[in-house]
């Protein structure tokens, strides 16, 4: 069966070019193409497309807001953003809104057909620079903790042992320090983490990758 597609693009020339490109393949049927998203919910309810090609910068409702609206009525249609924007804000806003792929317009003629096939097979098609940006952001989030709470090396050491289930007495023996010293460090740890119990401290340490 032919794959059905709806296009949202305010540039008339590009919108017609996309329709022609897709028609030439014989694999895709363009059900409709629109210059704006003013009736996006009724459009999608009426057309039931397999794939939506969505511009971001359009008059009235922009593409990201349109994706949010679509997701309130259709969770399965595959949405590929077609845009000139490759900055962090637009990319992540589109993905959080519910887009399945993100393709820069300068790659459309070479990459669009492959991107549609990929998204229908469960992939997340992206231009190379977009994929690299997302990977870099993920690596930054892993490398840089949100807050180290100014814990000293000794406090981190004790927090690590605490998270492994060691008692205060075992921690004292393991580090060759007194039980009172351990209690003092624990109090400082609680104060810095803004917690009131051992359970809270361990939970926060694990969730925020402090240990």
N, C-alpha and C positions, 0 to 999 in steps of 0.2 A: 504493500500500500504506500501511496505517496505521503510524504511528511508534510503536514500543513504548517504554514508560517504566517505570522502577522508582524508587520513592520511599523515601528514608530520612529519617524525621522522628519524634522522640519525642513531640511534641505531638499527641495523638489528634485533636483538633478540627481542627487545621491539616492534618494528614495526610489526613483525610477530605475537607476542603474542596478540597485540591489535586486529589485524585482526581475529585471532582465537577466541578471547573472544567475539567479536561482532557477528561473524558468528554463534556461539553456541546459541545465543538468538533467532534466527529466525526472529527477528524484523528489523535487519539492514543488508544492503548490502554495503560492502566495494567496491566502484567503482575502487579505485586505492590507492596505498600507495607509497610515494616517500621519498628518503633519503635526499633530499634538495629542495630548493624553486627556483631553477634557472629558471624554466619555469612556475612559479605559475599562471600568468595571463592566459596563453594559457591552462594550466591544468584546471582551473576553468571554463573557457569559454567552453571547450570541455565536461567536466563532469557534470556540473550543480548540484553539491551535495546539500543536505539539511543541512549537518553539516560538518565542517572541524575540525579535531583534529590537533593542531599545536604545535610542539615543539618550544622552543625559541632559544636554543643554537645549531645552525646548521652551517656547513661550507658555506661560500659565503654569501647569503642573510639570515639574522637571522629571527626568527619567527615574531618579532614585525614589521620589515620592510616589511615582506611578507603580514602581515595583512593590512598594509597601502595600499599596491599595490592591494590586493583583493578588498578593499573598493572602489577603483576607478572604478571597473567594476561590482561589485555585492554588493548591500547594504543590502540584505536580508538573505544571507547565515549565519547560526549560527556558530560562531567560538569559540571553547573552547581551551584555552592554556593548554598544558600539560608540566609541567616543574619541575625542582628541585629548582628553584629560588623562595624564598618567601620574598625578600627584597622590600622596598618601590618603588625603581626606576623601577624595572621590572614590578611589579604589575600595577602601575599607567601608565607607558608607554604603556603597553599592552591594558589597558582599553581605554586610549585616542586614541590609534590607531584604535580601533573598535572591540576589542574582546568582546564576550558576557559572557564568563565564564573563570575561572582560577582554575585549579585543579593541586595540587602537585602530582608528579608521585608516591610517596609512598602510595597515597590513590587510585590509578587508579583501582586496582583489585576490591576494595570494592565499590567505588563511581562512576565509569565511566558510567555505564548503567543508574543509577539514574540521573546523571548530564546531559546526553543527553536528557532524557525524560523531565527534568526540563527546559532545554534551548529551547526545541521545544514547550513548553507550555508558553513561554514568560518570564521564570525566568532567573536568573543570577547565575548559580551554582558556588560556591567557596568553597575551603577547609576552615574549621573552623578558622584556624590561619589567613588566608587571609581576611576573613570577619571581624574578630576582628581588624585587622590592619586598614582596611578601615574605620570602625566605629570610631576607636581611632583618626585617622587623621581628620575625619569630626568634632569630638568633640573638637579637638585642634583648628581647624579653627574657630569654634564658640566662644570658650572661650577667645582666644587671638586675639584682634584686630590687624590689620597689623600695625597701627600707631595711638597712642593716641594724637600725636601732642603737647604733654606737656600742654594740656589745664588745667587750674585751675578748681577747683570745681565750682566756681562762673561762669566761662566762659562756662563750660558744662551746668550749670543751665540755663544760658541765651540762649545758642544755642538750648537747648531743648524747651524753651518757644518760641523762634523764629521759630522753625520748626513746632510748633502748630499753627502758623499764627498770633501770638500776635505782636502788634505794639511796637515800642520802648517805647511809653508812657505807654502802659499797662504793659510792663515788669518792668518799673520803679516803677509803683504803686504796682505791685504784690510783688516785692522784697524790697519795702520801700527804694529805692535809687533814686538819682536824675537822670534826663534825660541825663545830661552830663556824668554821671558815666556810664550809659548804653552805650552811644555812644563810650566812651573810651574802654569799654570791647569789644564791637562789632569790633572796629578797631583792637584790639589785636587778636581777633578770626580770622578775615580776614587774618592778617599777618601770623598767625601760620598755617592756613589751605592753605595758598597760593592761595586765591581767591580774587575776586574784587567786588563781589556783594552779596546781601542777598540770591538770588536764587542759586548762586553757592555754598554758604556756606551750605544752607539747603540740596541741592542735595548731596554734599560730605558727610555731616553728616549722611544722611539716607543710602547712598550706602555703607559707611564704618562702619556703625553701631556705630556711635559715640553718637547717641541719642536713 
